[in-house]
């Protein structure tokens, strides 16, 4: 049995173990409670910053809330943020949290005046590494250039605001005494920086959407909406200051040829280069925009007079004359037509752009590669053009279109045995007979030529079939129908011609089709296949107005035709100018070498007819043999010459 002393000793040891166990339990409980409390505060901080990131409309607003929350969490008295500029430099956001507004005045002033580079000072350290940084004591730090001894700040830490891996801002928090590193706080700072980065991401997304809504996607230039907004502001300023405002409307000439011959990718590259050249040629402060396609507009403010706007137009046109190197071994020369309109104090922005557009079309009409200044006469022409277009749209439904027929004769015996050419006429119910020169170009431009052309084709086939039934071999056949450039560009043109033949029960040999060189140029990728399909139907195809195009010889090699019609410009000099005879003779010789028949058109004198026959032209057409007339007149002329 143990002695009383041993029993007391065991009891004391037992009590000591129990006290240690209890103290350890209390310590663990206290630590757990403290940890839970700290974790709760961290969660509250993260939630507060997350809410600020979601609700803030600007980065500065979110930074202000975040800095305040971090300072309250750490109980540190001072917080500040730097923003990363476009060149990577750090500048003060002037966003602060101050526990006491009267403290740290010198440090705040220096911070707002200082610009840090990457790697320099505390904020530069964060930008360079992309990670948080901690300074236990600024007075002992080798790279804290903001006069720590005089600033009143000692402990410091900073962390990046991140958009992906890009540092967009740096938040720095300061204590007024040295402070040991808090690893948990640094870890939490990484999460805070990521949350704040969402504000930047959201802002950039808004900026991108806004930019896309106001700029052209290909060239990056302002679009029509932004241009009109700037033009409206410019007109308001000009009315106050008395200066002139001008709009220059630019359209590239024959740009479709580049797209058709080289593809839209090359065309897009040319458009981007055009935008760049125009941008370098305008005056400082002017605005260039792309409206779409190959159309650009320039806004010129503070002009002294109209001549200054015209000088700008000349400079722009010269900038575009240098060849564009689209791809290896290929270049393009681009000319432009420019319309210039000057705005008055009460001018509407849309109206001014429209006036410049009108002037541009006037430049096109006068031959392209030039500029024109808008005037009242142009407005009158536009109104007349609009009335003509509106009436022309109704002409088909009203039955106001007619076909007249002009004979094509054999020059050897002057008989009307080569058929006729169908020529459209318009008998407007209000204006009477409208010249084709007035409405055909308009129909081409508006696309009405497709429906008009289809009507002409059907009517000519119907008339040819009627003549063949009623007159037989004495009928003035074939009937030649002119095809427009737009019609030639239709992929289903052969099907339309075949349908017209079938509907009229017409032999294809009684129908001829005439196309111009310019129509081939505008549809360079289409005609070879289309012409082959048309000839396969049994229809005769002739190249009209030959000699006025850009590349007559090459086109004869590329495109299958049956005959040529020599343009009246060459025929007019026959018998009077040796050069005219030389040209016509060369065309005839070339055509015959290729197995083609030759028609001289525009013959008005006996001398021209004799010389054309002497040079080898099989047929002739012109007022010497008969003016275009109704179907009955064509039949009468054919009967008289039989």
VEXDREN-2710 file (C-alpha; in Angstrom, 1 decimal):
% VEXDREN-2710
k/r/px/py/pz
1/UNK/0.0/0.0/0.0
2/UNK/1.3/3.4/-1.1
3/UNK/2.3/5.9/1.5
4/UNK/0.3/9.0/2.0
5/UNK/3.1/11.0/0.4
6/UNK/3.0/8.8/-2.8
7/UNK/-0.8/9.2/-3.0
8/UNK/-0.5/13.0/-2.7
9/UNK/2.2/13.1/-5.4
10/UNK/0.0/11.0/-7.8
11/UNK/-2.9/13.3/-7.1
12/UNK/-0.9/16.4/-7.8
13/UNK/0.4/14.9/-11.1
14/UNK/-3.1/14.0/-12.1
15/UNK/-4.4/17.5/-11.3
16/UNK/-1.5/19.0/-13.3
17/UNK/-2.4/16.9/-16.3
18/UNK/-6.0/17.9/-16.1
19/UNK/-5.0/21.6/-15.8
20/UNK/-2.8/21.3/-18.9
21/UNK/-5.6/19.5/-20.8
22/UNK/-8.0/22.2/-19.8
23/UNK/-5.7/25.0/-20.9
24/UNK/-5.0/23.3/-24.2
25/UNK/-8.7/22.8/-24.8
26/UNK/-9.3/26.5/-24.0
27/UNK/-6.4/27.5/-26.3
28/UNK/-7.8/25.4/-29.1
29/UNK/-11.3/26.7/-28.5
30/UNK/-10.0/30.3/-28.4
31/UNK/-8.0/29.7/-31.6
32/UNK/-10.9/28.1/-33.4
33/UNK/-13.2/30.9/-32.4
34/UNK/-10.7/33.5/-33.5
35/UNK/-10.1/31.6/-36.8
36/UNK/-13.8/31.4/-37.4
37/UNK/-14.2/35.1/-36.6
38/UNK/-11.3/36.0/-39.0
39/UNK/-12.7/33.8/-41.7
40/UNK/-16.1/35.4/-41.3
41/UNK/-14.5/38.8/-41.6
42/UNK/-12.6/37.7/-44.8
43/UNK/-15.7/36.4/-46.3
44/UNK/-17.5/39.7/-45.5
45/UNK/-14.6/41.6/-47.2
46/UNK/-14.7/39.4/-50.3
47/UNK/-18.5/39.7/-50.5
48/UNK/-18.3/43.5/-50.2
49/UNK/-15.7/43.8/-52.9
50/UNK/-17.6/41.4/-55.1
51/UNK/-20.7/43.5/-54.7
52/UNK/-18.8/46.6/-55.5
53/UNK/-17.3/45.0/-58.6
54/UNK/-20.8/44.0/-59.8
55/UNK/-22.5/47.3/-59.1
56/UNK/-19.7/49.9/-59.9
57/UNK/-20.0/51.7/-63.2
58/UNK/-16.3/52.7/-63.3
59/UNK/-13.1/51.2/-62.1
60/UNK/-12.4/54.2/-59.9
61/UNK/-15.7/53.7/-58.1
62/UNK/-14.9/50.0/-57.4
63/UNK/-11.4/50.8/-56.3
64/UNK/-12.7/53.4/-53.8
65/UNK/-15.0/50.8/-52.2
66/UNK/-12.4/48.1/-52.2
67/UNK/-9.7/50.3/-50.6
68/UNK/-12.1/51.4/-47.9
69/UNK/-13.2/47.8/-47.1
70/UNK/-9.6/46.5/-47.0
71/UNK/-8.5/49.4/-44.6
72/UNK/-11.4/48.7/-42.3
73/UNK/-10.6/44.9/-42.4
74/UNK/-6.9/45.5/-41.5
75/UNK/-7.5/48.6/-39.4
76/UNK/-4.7/50.3/-41.4
77/UNK/-5.2/54.0/-41.7
78/UNK/-4.4/54.7/-45.4
79/UNK/-5.2/53.2/-48.8
80/UNK/-4.6/54.3/-52.4
81/UNK/-4.7/53.0/-56.0
82/UNK/-2.5/53.5/-59.0
83/UNK/-3.7/53.0/-62.6
84/UNK/-1.6/51.4/-65.3
85/UNK/-1.4/53.7/-68.4
86/UNK/-1.3/52.7/-72.1
87/UNK/2.5/52.6/-72.0
88/UNK/2.7/50.6/-68.8
89/UNK/3.4/53.6/-66.5
90/UNK/1.7/53.9/-63.2
91/UNK/-0.2/57.1/-62.4
92/UNK/-2.2/58.0/-59.3
93/UNK/-5.9/57.4/-59.6
94/UNK/-6.4/60.0/-56.8
95/UNK/-8.6/57.4/-55.1
96/UNK/-7.8/57.3/-51.4
97/UNK/-9.2/56.0/-48.1
98/UNK/-8.1/58.1/-45.1
99/UNK/-9.0/57.2/-41.5
100/UNK/-8.0/60.7/-40.6
101/UNK/-8.2/63.3/-43.4
102/UNK/-5.6/65.4/-41.7
103/UNK/-2.9/62.8/-41.7
104/UNK/-0.2/61.9/-44.3
105/UNK/-0.6/65.1/-46.5
106/UNK/3.0/65.0/-47.8
107/UNK/2.8/61.4/-48.7
108/UNK/-0.5/61.9/-50.6
109/UNK/0.9/64.8/-52.5
110/UNK/4.1/62.9/-53.5
111/UNK/2.1/59.8/-54.5
112/UNK/-0.2/61.8/-56.8
113/UNK/2.7/63.6/-58.5
114/UNK/4.9/60.5/-58.9
115/UNK/4.8/58.3/-62.0
116/UNK/6.2/54.8/-61.5
117/UNK/7.7/52.5/-64.2
118/UNK/7.3/48.8/-64.0
119/UNK/9.7/47.4/-61.4
120/UNK/10.1/50.8/-59.6
121/UNK/8.9/51.2/-56.0
122/UNK/6.1/49.2/-54.4
123/UNK/3.5/49.6/-57.2
124/UNK/6.1/49.0/-59.9
125/UNK/7.2/45.8/-58.1
126/UNK/3.6/44.5/-58.3
127/UNK/3.3/45.3/-62.0
128/UNK/6.6/43.6/-62.8
129/UNK/5.7/40.4/-61.0
130/UNK/1.9/40.4/-61.3
131/UNK/1.8/39.3/-57.6
132/UNK/1.1/41.0/-54.2
133/UNK/4.1/42.6/-52.4
134/UNK/4.7/43.3/-48.7
135/UNK/7.0/45.8/-47.0
136/UNK/7.5/45.2/-43.2
137/UNK/9.1/48.7/-42.7
138/UNK/9.3/51.3/-45.5
139/UNK/12.2/53.0/-43.8
140/UNK/14.3/49.9/-44.2
141/UNK/13.1/49.1/-47.7
142/UNK/15.7/49.7/-50.5
143/UNK/13.1/50.7/-53.1
144/UNK/10.6/53.0/-51.5
145/UNK/11.3/56.4/-53.1
146/UNK/8.4/58.3/-51.5
147/UNK/10.5/59.6/-48.5
148/UNK/9.3/57.0/-46.0
149/UNK/11.0/58.8/-43.0
150/UNK/9.0/61.9/-43.6
151/UNK/5.8/60.3/-44.9
152/UNK/4.5/58.7/-41.7
153/UNK/3.9/55.4/-43.3
154/UNK/5.8/52.3/-42.3
155/UNK/4.1/48.9/-43.0
156/UNK/2.7/48.5/-46.5
157/UNK/1.4/45.9/-48.8
158/UNK/0.1/46.1/-52.4
159/UNK/-1.7/43.8/-54.8
160/UNK/-2.6/43.9/-58.5
161/UNK/-6.0/44.3/-60.1
162/UNK/-5.9/41.7/-62.8
163/UNK/-7.7/41.2/-66.1
164/UNK/-6.4/37.7/-67.0
165/UNK/-2.7/38.2/-66.6
166/UNK/-2.8/41.9/-67.4
167/UNK/-2.2/44.3/-64.4
168/UNK/-4.6/47.2/-64.9
169/UNK/-4.3/48.8/-61.4
170/UNK/-2.4/48.5/-58.1
171/UNK/-4.0/48.9/-54.7
172/UNK/-1.6/49.8/-51.9
173/UNK/-2.5/49.8/-48.1
174/UNK/-0.4/51.5/-45.5
175/UNK/0.1/51.2/-41.7
176/UNK/1.7/53.8/-39.5
177/UNK/4.0/51.2/-37.9
178/UNK/6.1/48.3/-39.0
179/UNK/4.0/45.2/-39.7
180/UNK/5.0/41.6/-40.1
181/UNK/3.8/39.7/-43.2
182/UNK/0.3/38.3/-43.1
183/UNK/0.3/35.4/-45.5
184/UNK/-3.5/35.0/-45.2
185/UNK/-4.1/38.6/-46.2
186/UNK/-1.8/38.4/-49.2
187/UNK/-3.6/35.2/-50.3
188/UNK/-6.9/37.0/-50.0
189/UNK/-5.6/40.0/-51.9
190/UNK/-5.2/37.8/-55.0
191/UNK/-8.9/37.0/-54.9
192/UNK/-9.8/40.7/-54.4
193/UNK/-7.7/41.8/-57.4
194/UNK/-9.4/39.2/-59.6
195/UNK/-12.8/40.3/-58.6
196/UNK/-12.0/44.0/-59.3
197/UNK/-10.7/43.0/-62.7
198/UNK/-14.3/42.1/-63.7
199/UNK/-15.1/45.8/-63.6
200/UNK/-12.4/46.5/-66.2
201/UNK/-13.5/43.5/-68.3
202/UNK/-17.1/44.7/-68.2
203/UNK/-16.1/48.3/-69.1
204/UNK/-14.0/47.1/-72.0
205/UNK/-16.8/45.0/-73.3
206/UNK/-19.1/48.0/-73.2
207/UNK/-16.5/50.1/-75.0
208/UNK/-16.1/47.4/-77.7
209/UNK/-19.8/47.2/-78.2
210/UNK/-20.1/51.0/-78.4
211/UNK/-17.1/51.1/-80.8
212/UNK/-18.6/48.4/-83.0
213/UNK/-21.9/50.3/-83.2
214/UNK/-20.2/53.5/-84.3
215/UNK/-17.3/52.2/-86.5
216/UNK/-16.8/50.3/-89.7
217/UNK/-15.7/46.7/-89.1
218/UNK/-13.3/46.5/-92.0
219/UNK/-11.4/49.8/-91.9
220/UNK/-12.1/50.9/-88.3
221/UNK/-13.3/54.3/-89.5
222/UNK/-16.4/56.0/-88.1
223/UNK/-19.6/54.7/-89.7
224/UNK/-22.6/56.7/-91.0
225/UNK/-24.1/57.1/-87.5
226/UNK/-21.0/58.5/-85.9
227/UNK/-20.3/60.7/-89.0
228/UNK/-23.8/62.2/-88.9
229/UNK/-23.4/62.9/-85.2
230/UNK/-20.1/64.7/-85.8
231/UNK/-21.5/66.5/-88.8
232/UNK/-24.5/67.8/-86.8
233/UNK/-22.1/69.2/-84.2
234/UNK/-19.9/70.8/-86.9
235/UNK/-22.9/72.5/-88.5
236/UNK/-24.0/73.9/-85.1
237/UNK/-20.5/75.3/-84.5
238/UNK/-20.3/76.8/-88.0
239/UNK/-23.6/78.6/-87.5
240/UNK/-22.2/80.2/-84.3
241/UNK/-18.7/81.1/-85.7
242/UNK/-19.5/81.8/-89.4
243/UNK/-17.1/79.3/-90.8
244/UNK/-18.0/76.9/-93.6
245/UNK/-18.5/73.1/-93.3
246/UNK/-18.2/70.8/-96.2
247/UNK/-18.9/67.1/-96.9
248/UNK/-17.0/65.3/-99.6
249/UNK/-18.7/62.1/-100.8
250/UNK/-16.1/59.7/-102.4
251/UNK/-17.0/56.7/-104.6
252/UNK/-14.3/54.5/-106.2
253/UNK/-14.6/54.2/-109.9
254/UNK/-15.1/50.7/-111.3
255/UNK/-14.2/49.1/-108.0
256/UNK/-16.4/46.1/-108.9
257/UNK/-13.8/45.1/-111.5
258/UNK/-11.3/44.5/-108.7
259/UNK/-13.7/42.4/-106.7
260/UNK/-14.7/40.4/-109.8
261/UNK/-11.2/39.9/-111.2
262/UNK/-9.2/39.4/-108.0
263/UNK/-11.8/38.4/-105.4
264/UNK/-13.3/40.2/-102.4
265/UNK/-10.4/39.5/-100.2
266/UNK/-8.1/41.6/-102.4
267/UNK/-10.9/44.1/-102.7
268/UNK/-11.1/44.4/-98.9
269/UNK/-7.3/44.9/-98.8
270/UNK/-7.6/47.7/-101.3
271/UNK/-10.4/49.3/-99.3
272/UNK/-8.3/49.2/-96.1
273/UNK/-5.4/50.9/-98.0
274/UNK/-7.8/53.5/-99.5
275/UNK/-9.0/54.3/-96.0
276/UNK/-5.4/54.7/-94.8
277/UNK/-4.4/57.0/-97.7
278/UNK/-7.5/59.2/-97.3
279/UNK/-6.8/59.5/-93.6
280/UNK/-3.3/60.8/-94.2
281/UNK/-4.5/63.3/-96.8
282/UNK/-7.2/65.0/-94.8
283/UNK/-6.5/68.0/-92.6
284/UNK/-6.0/67.7/-88.9
285/UNK/-9.4/67.8/-87.2
286/UNK/-11.3/66.5/-90.2
287/UNK/-13.3/63.3/-90.1
288/UNK/-13.3/60.4/-92.5
289/UNK/-15.9/57.7/-92.5
290/UNK/-16.9/54.7/-94.5
291/UNK/-20.6/54.4/-95.4
292/UNK/-20.3/50.9/-96.9
293/UNK/-19.0/49.3/-100.0
294/UNK/-16.5/51.6/-101.7
295/UNK/-18.2/54.8/-100.5
296/UNK/-16.3/57.2/-98.1
297/UNK/-17.2/60.6/-96.7
298/UNK/-15.1/63.4/-95.4
299/UNK/-16.2/66.1/-93.0
300/UNK/-14.2/69.4/-93.3
301/UNK/-14.8/72.1/-90.7
302/UNK/-13.7/75.7/-90.4
303/UNK/-13.3/76.3/-94.2
304/UNK/-12.7/79.8/-95.4
305/UNK/-14.4/79.3/-98.8
306/UNK/-15.5/76.6/-101.3
307/UNK/-12.1/76.6/-103.0
308/UNK/-10.5/75.1/-99.8
309/UNK/-12.9/72.1/-100.0
310/UNK/-12.1/71.6/-103.7
311/UNK/-8.4/71.6/-102.9
312/UNK/-9.0/68.9/-100.3
313/UNK/-10.8/66.9/-103.0
314/UNK/-7.9/67.3/-105.4
315/UNK/-5.5/66.1/-102.8
316/UNK/-7.6/63.0/-102.0
317/UNK/-7.8/62.1/-105.6
318/UNK/-4.1/62.4/-106.1
319/UNK/-3.5/60.1/-103.1
320/UNK/-5.5/57.4/-104.7
321/UNK/-3.7/57.4/-108.0
322/UNK/-0.6/55.5/-106.9
323/UNK/-1.1/51.8/-107.7
324/UNK/-2.4/49.6/-105.0
325/UNK/-0.3/46.5/-104.6
326/UNK/-3.0/44.0/-103.7
327/UNK/-0.9/40.8/-103.8
328/UNK/2.3/39.5/-105.3
329/UNK/2.7/40.5/-108.9
330/UNK/-0.7/42.3/-108.9
331/UNK/-1.5/46.0/-108.6
332/UNK/-4.6/48.1/-109.2
333/UNK/-5.0/51.8/-110.1
334/UNK/-8.1/53.3/-108.4
335/UNK/-9.6/56.5/-109.4
336/UNK/-12.4/58.3/-107.5
337/UNK/-15.4/60.5/-108.2
338/UNK/-16.0/63.1/-105.5
339/UNK/-19.0/65.2/-104.8
340/UNK/-18.6/68.3/-102.6
341/UNK/-21.4/70.0/-100.7
342/UNK/-21.1/73.1/-98.5
343/UNK/-23.3/73.4/-95.5
344/UNK/-25.2/76.6/-94.5
345/UNK/-26.3/77.6/-91.0
346/UNK/-29.6/75.9/-91.3
347/UNK/-28.5/72.8/-93.2
348/UNK/-29.6/69.4/-92.0
349/UNK/-26.8/66.8/-91.7
350/UNK/-28.6/64.1/-93.7
351/UNK/-29.5/66.6/-96.4
352/UNK/-25.9/67.8/-96.7
353/UNK/-24.6/64.2/-97.2
354/UNK/-27.3/63.7/-99.8
355/UNK/-26.3/66.8/-101.7
356/UNK/-22.7/65.6/-101.7
357/UNK/-23.9/62.2/-103.0
358/UNK/-25.8/64.0/-105.8
359/UNK/-22.6/65.9/-106.7
360/UNK/-20.7/62.7/-106.8
361/UNK/-23.1/61.1/-109.2
362/UNK/-22.8/64.2/-111.4
363/UNK/-19.0/63.6/-111.4
364/UNK/-19.7/60.0/-112.5
365/UNK/-22.0/61.2/-115.3
366/UNK/-19.3/63.6/-116.5
367/UNK/-16.8/60.8/-117.0
368/UNK/-15.5/59.7/-113.5
369/UNK/-12.2/60.5/-111.9
370/UNK/-13.2/64.1/-111.1
371/UNK/-14.9/66.2/-108.5
372/UNK/-18.0/68.4/-108.6
373/UNK/-19.4/71.0/-106.4
374/UNK/-23.1/70.7/-105.6
375/UNK/-25.4/73.5/-106.8
376/UNK/-29.2/74.1/-107.2
377/UNK/-29.2/72.8/-110.7
378/UNK/-28.1/69.4/-109.5
379/UNK/-31.0/69.3/-107.0
380/UNK/-33.4/70.0/-109.9
381/UNK/-31.9/67.2/-111.9
382/UNK/-32.2/64.8/-109.0
383/UNK/-35.8/65.7/-108.5
384/UNK/-36.5/65.2/-112.2
385/UNK/-34.6/61.9/-112.0
386/UNK/-36.7/60.8/-109.1
387/UNK/-39.9/61.6/-110.9
388/UNK/-38.7/59.7/-114.0
389/UNK/-37.8/56.7/-111.8
390/UNK/-41.2/56.7/-110.2
391/UNK/-43.0/56.9/-113.5
392/UNK/-40.7/54.3/-115.1
393/UNK/-41.7/51.8/-112.3
394/UNK/-45.3/52.2/-113.4
395/UNK/-44.6/52.2/-117.1
396/UNK/-44.6/48.4/-117.5
397/UNK/-47.9/48.0/-115.6
398/UNK/-49.5/50.8/-117.6
399/UNK/-48.4/49.3/-120.9
400/UNK/-46.4/52.4/-121.8
401/UNK/-43.3/50.6/-123.2
402/UNK/-43.1/50.0/-126.9
403/UNK/-40.6/48.3/-129.3
404/UNK/-39.5/50.0/-132.5
405/UNK/-37.5/48.2/-135.1
406/UNK/-34.6/49.5/-137.2
407/UNK/-33.6/47.5/-140.3
408/UNK/-30.1/45.9/-140.8
409/UNK/-29.3/45.7/-144.6
410/UNK/-27.0/43.7/-146.8
411/UNK/-24.5/46.3/-148.1
412/UNK/-23.9/44.3/-151.3
413/UNK/-27.5/44.7/-152.6
414/UNK/-29.0/47.1/-150.0
415/UNK/-31.8/44.7/-149.2
416/UNK/-33.4/44.3/-145.7
417/UNK/-32.4/40.7/-145.4
418/UNK/-30.4/40.8/-142.2
419/UNK/-33.3/41.4/-139.9
420/UNK/-33.9/44.3/-137.5
421/UNK/-32.7/45.6/-134.1
422/UNK/-35.4/46.0/-131.5
423/UNK/-35.2/49.4/-129.7
424/UNK/-37.3/50.3/-126.7
425/UNK/-39.4/53.4/-126.5
426/UNK/-41.4/54.8/-123.7
427/UNK/-44.6/56.7/-124.3
428/UNK/-45.2/58.4/-120.9
429/UNK/-48.8/59.3/-120.3
430/UNK/-47.8/62.8/-119.1
431/UNK/-44.6/63.7/-120.9
432/UNK/-45.1/61.9/-124.2
433/UNK/-42.2/60.1/-125.8
434/UNK/-39.2/59.8/-123.4
435/UNK/-35.7/59.5/-124.9
436/UNK/-34.0/56.1/-124.2
437/UNK/-30.9/58.2/-123.2
438/UNK/-32.9/59.6/-120.4
439/UNK/-34.4/56.4/-118.9
440/UNK/-32.1/53.5/-119.9
441/UNK/-29.2/54.7/-117.7
442/UNK/-31.7/55.2/-114.8
443/UNK/-33.1/51.8/-115.3
444/UNK/-29.6/50.3/-115.2
445/UNK/-28.8/52.1/-112.0
446/UNK/-31.9/51.2/-110.2
447/UNK/-32.1/47.6/-111.4
448/UNK/-35.4/48.2/-113.3
449/UNK/-33.5/47.1/-116.4
450/UNK/-33.9/43.5/-115.4
451/UNK/-37.7/43.6/-115.5
452/UNK/-37.7/45.9/-118.5
453/UNK/-35.1/43.7/-120.3
454/UNK/-37.2/40.6/-119.6
455/UNK/-40.2/42.3/-121.1
456/UNK/-38.2/43.4/-124.2
457/UNK/-37.0/39.8/-124.7
458/UNK/-40.5/38.4/-124.4
459/UNK/-42.1/41.0/-126.7
460/UNK/-39.4/40.7/-129.3
461/UNK/-39.8/36.9/-129.4
462/UNK/-43.6/37.3/-129.6
463/UNK/-43.3/39.7/-132.5
464/UNK/-40.8/37.5/-134.3
465/UNK/-43.0/34.5/-134.0
466/UNK/-46.0/36.5/-135.3
467/UNK/-44.0/37.7/-138.3
468/UNK/-42.8/34.2/-139.1
469/UNK/-46.3/32.8/-139.0
470/UNK/-47.8/35.7/-141.0
471/UNK/-45.1/36.5/-143.5
472/UNK/-42.8/33.4/-143.7
473/UNK/-39.5/33.8/-145.3
474/UNK/-40.1/37.5/-146.2
475/UNK/-40.3/38.4/-142.5
476/UNK/-37.6/40.9/-141.3
477/UNK/-35.8/38.4/-139.1
478/UNK/-33.9/37.8/-137.0
479/UNK/-34.8/40.4/-134.4
480/UNK/-31.8/41.5/-132.4
481/UNK/-32.3/42.4/-128.7
482/UNK/-29.8/44.4/-126.6
483/UNK/-28.7/42.9/-123.3
484/UNK/-27.6/45.2/-120.5
485/UNK/-24.7/44.7/-118.2
486/UNK/-27.0/43.7/-115.4
487/UNK/-28.8/41.2/-117.5
488/UNK/-25.5/39.6/-118.6
489/UNK/-24.6/39.3/-114.9
490/UNK/-27.7/37.1/-114.2
491/UNK/-26.7/33.5/-113.7
492/UNK/-30.1/32.3/-115.1
493/UNK/-30.0/34.5/-118.3
494/UNK/-29.8/31.4/-120.6
495/UNK/-32.8/30.0/-118.9
496/UNK/-34.8/33.3/-119.3
497/UNK/-33.9/33.4/-123.0
498/UNK/-34.9/29.8/-123.5
499/UNK/-38.2/30.4/-121.7
500/UNK/-39.0/33.4/-123.9
501/UNK/-38.3/31.3/-127.0
502/UNK/-40.5/28.4/-125.8
503/UNK/-43.4/30.7/-124.7
504/UNK/-43.4/32.3/-128.2
505/UNK/-42.8/29.0/-130.0
506/UNK/-39.9/30.8/-131.8
507/UNK/-37.0/29.2/-133.6
508/UNK/-33.8/30.3/-131.9
509/UNK/-32.3/31.3/-135.3
510/UNK/-34.9/34.1/-135.4
511/UNK/-33.4/35.8/-132.3
512/UNK/-30.2/37.7/-132.0
513/UNK/-28.6/39.1/-128.9
514/UNK/-26.4/42.1/-128.8
515/UNK/-24.0/42.9/-125.9
516/UNK/-21.5/45.7/-125.4
517/UNK/-17.8/45.5/-124.5
518/UNK/-18.6/47.5/-121.3
519/UNK/-21.1/44.9/-120.3
520/UNK/-18.4/42.2/-120.6
521/UNK/-16.0/44.3/-118.5
522/UNK/-18.5/44.7/-115.7
523/UNK/-19.1/41.0/-115.6
524/UNK/-15.7/39.6/-116.3
525/UNK/-16.2/36.3/-114.5
526/UNK/-19.6/35.5/-116.0
527/UNK/-19.9/36.1/-119.7
528/UNK/-17.7/33.3/-121.2
529/UNK/-19.9/30.6/-119.7
530/UNK/-23.1/32.6/-120.3
531/UNK/-22.3/33.3/-123.9
532/UNK/-21.5/29.7/-124.6
533/UNK/-24.8/28.6/-123.1
534/UNK/-26.7/31.2/-125.1
535/UNK/-25.0/30.1/-128.4
536/UNK/-25.8/26.5/-127.5
537/UNK/-29.5/27.4/-127.6
538/UNK/-29.0/28.4/-131.3
539/UNK/-29.2/32.1/-130.6
540/UNK/-26.8/34.4/-132.6
541/UNK/-24.7/36.7/-130.4
542/UNK/-23.0/39.9/-131.5
543/UNK/-20.6/42.3/-129.8
544/UNK/-22.1/45.8/-130.1
545/UNK/-20.3/49.1/-130.1
546/UNK/-17.0/47.4/-130.9
547/UNK/-13.9/49.4/-130.6
548/UNK/-15.0/51.6/-127.7
549/UNK/-14.0/49.2/-124.9
550/UNK/-10.8/48.8/-123.0
551/UNK/-9.4/45.5/-124.4
552/UNK/-11.1/44.6/-127.7
553/UNK/-8.6/42.0/-128.9
554/UNK/-8.4/40.2/-125.6
555/UNK/-12.2/40.1/-125.3
556/UNK/-12.6/38.6/-128.8
557/UNK/-10.2/35.8/-127.7
558/UNK/-12.0/35.1/-124.4
559/UNK/-15.6/35.3/-125.3
560/UNK/-17.5/33.3/-128.0
561/UNK/-19.5/35.6/-130.4
562/UNK/-20.8/35.3/-133.9
563/UNK/-20.3/38.9/-135.1
564/UNK/-19.2/42.4/-134.5
565/UNK/-21.0/45.7/-134.9
566/UNK/-18.5/48.5/-135.5
567/UNK/-19.3/51.6/-133.3
568/UNK/-20.8/54.6/-135.1
569/UNK/-17.9/56.7/-133.9
570/UNK/-15.6/55.0/-136.4
571/UNK/-18.2/54.7/-139.2
572/UNK/-18.9/58.5/-139.1
573/UNK/-15.5/59.3/-140.6
574/UNK/-15.7/56.8/-143.5
575/UNK/-15.1/58.4/-146.9
576/UNK/-13.8/61.6/-145.2
577/UNK/-10.9/60.6/-142.9
578/UNK/-8.3/58.0/-144.0
579/UNK/-7.7/57.1/-140.3
580/UNK/-11.3/56.1/-140.0
581/UNK/-11.1/53.8/-143.0
582/UNK/-7.8/52.3/-141.6
583/UNK/-9.4/51.5/-138.3
584/UNK/-12.5/50.0/-139.8
585/UNK/-10.4/48.0/-142.3
586/UNK/-8.3/46.6/-139.5
587/UNK/-11.4/45.6/-137.4
588/UNK/-13.0/43.9/-140.5
589/UNK/-9.8/42.0/-141.2
590/UNK/-9.4/40.9/-137.7
591/UNK/-13.1/39.9/-137.5
592/UNK/-13.0/37.9/-140.7
593/UNK/-9.8/36.1/-139.5
594/UNK/-11.8/35.0/-136.5
595/UNK/-14.8/33.9/-138.7
596/UNK/-17.1/36.7/-137.6
597/UNK/-19.6/38.7/-139.6
598/UNK/-19.3/42.5/-139.5
599/UNK/-22.0/45.2/-139.3
600/UNK/-21.3/48.9/-139.6
601/UNK/-23.8/50.8/-137.5
602/UNK/-24.7/54.5/-137.6
603/UNK/-24.5/54.8/-141.4
604/UNK/-26.2/58.1/-142.5
605/UNK/-24.7/58.8/-145.9
606/UNK/-24.2/56.9/-149.2
607/UNK/-20.5/57.6/-148.9
608/UNK/-20.3/55.8/-145.6
609/UNK/-22.2/52.9/-146.9
610/UNK/-20.0/52.5/-150.0
611/UNK/-16.8/52.8/-148.0
612/UNK/-18.0/50.3/-145.4
613/UNK/-18.9/47.8/-148.2
614/UNK/-15.5/48.4/-149.9
615/UNK/-13.7/47.6/-146.6
616/UNK/-15.6/44.3/-146.3
617/UNK/-18.5/45.0/-144.0
618/UNK/-21.3/42.5/-144.9
619/UNK/-24.1/44.6/-143.3
620/UNK/-25.0/48.1/-142.3
621/UNK/-27.5/49.9/-140.1
622/UNK/-28.4/53.5/-139.8
623/UNK/-30.8/56.3/-140.8
624/UNK/-29.7/56.0/-144.5
625/UNK/-31.6/52.7/-144.6
626/UNK/-34.5/53.5/-142.2
627/UNK/-35.3/55.0/-138.9
628/UNK/-36.6/52.9/-136.0
629/UNK/-40.3/52.5/-136.3
630/UNK/-43.3/50.3/-135.2
631/UNK/-43.6/46.7/-136.3
632/UNK/-45.8/47.6/-139.3
633/UNK/-43.2/50.1/-140.6
634/UNK/-40.5/47.5/-140.3
635/UNK/-42.5/45.0/-142.4
636/UNK/-43.3/47.6/-145.0
637/UNK/-39.6/48.6/-145.4
638/UNK/-38.6/44.9/-145.7
639/UNK/-41.3/44.3/-148.3
640/UNK/-40.2/47.4/-150.3
641/UNK/-36.5/46.3/-150.4
642/UNK/-37.3/42.7/-151.2
END
